[in-house]
Amino acid sequence: MDEPDKWFFDKINRNLMQLHAVDDVLYSGKTKFQSIDILRSPSFGKLLVLDGKIQSAETDEFIYHEALVHPPMLVHPEPEKVF
């Protein structure tokens, strides 16, 4: 198996760095506020990277969404009628 040509370095702290193979850069740009990259990784699928930090990955997005959806659903009086 060949080594990937591109890598994304995700510095967690001064003692820990993760290295992610990158299959493709789907988008790279800057706004007035931040840099934005959308990468495709063989391990995590699509990655959203803001200012060099991974914000969300295709394979673990359910963790983020469940944390947003479950608290309101638990306090809603009729959650079966929520879109």
C-alpha positions in Angstrom: 0.0 0.0 0.0 1.3 3.4 -0.9 1.8 6.2 1.6 -0.6 9.2 1.1 0.9 12.3 -0.6 -1.0 14.7 1.7 -1.3 14.9 5.4 -3.2 17.1 7.8 -1.5 17.9 11.1 -4.0 18.4 14.0 -2.2 19.8 17.0 -4.2 18.9 20.1 -1.8 20.4 22.6 1.9 20.9 23.0 2.4 17.2 23.8 0.0 15.6 21.3 -0.5 15.9 17.5 -2.7 13.7 15.3 -1.7 13.1 11.7 -4.6 12.5 9.2 -4.1 11.2 5.7 -5.9 13.4 3.1 -7.3 11.9 -0.1 -8.5 15.2 -1.4 -9.0 18.9 -0.6 -12.6 19.6 -1.5 -12.4 23.3 -0.6 -9.9 25.7 0.9 -10.6 29.4 1.5 -10.7 32.3 3.8 -13.4 34.6 5.1 -13.1 37.9 7.0 -13.2 35.8 10.2 -11.5 32.4 9.6 -9.8 29.9 7.2 -12.0 27.1 6.0 -10.9 23.7 4.7 -13.0 20.7 3.7 -10.9 17.6 3.4 -11.6 14.0 2.5 -9.9 11.5 4.8 -9.8 7.8 4.3 -10.4 7.3 8.1 -13.0 10.0 8.9 -14.6 10.9 5.5 -15.2 14.6 5.0 -13.6 16.9 7.6 -14.6 20.5 8.3 -11.5 22.4 9.4 -11.8 25.9 10.8 -8.6 27.9 11.5 -6.6 24.6 11.3 -8.7 22.8 13.9 -11.1 19.9 13.0 -14.6 20.9 13.9 -16.6 17.9 12.6 -16.1 14.7 10.7 -18.5 12.7 8.6 -18.0 9.5 10.6 -18.6 11.1 14.0 -21.1 13.8 13.2 -23.8 11.9 15.0 -22.1 12.7 18.3 -22.5 16.4 17.7 -26.0 16.1 16.4 -27.2 13.9 19.3 -25.8 16.4 21.8 -27.9 19.2 20.1 -31.1 17.2 19.5 -31.6 15.1 22.6 -31.8 17.8 25.3 -34.7 19.7 23.7 -36.4 16.4 22.7 -36.4 15.3 26.4 -38.2 18.5 27.6 -40.6 18.8 24.6 -44.2 17.9 25.6 -44.9 16.1 22.3 -41.7 15.1 20.6 -43.5 12.8 18.1 -44.8 16.0 16.3 -41.3 17.5 15.9 -40.0 17.6 12.3 
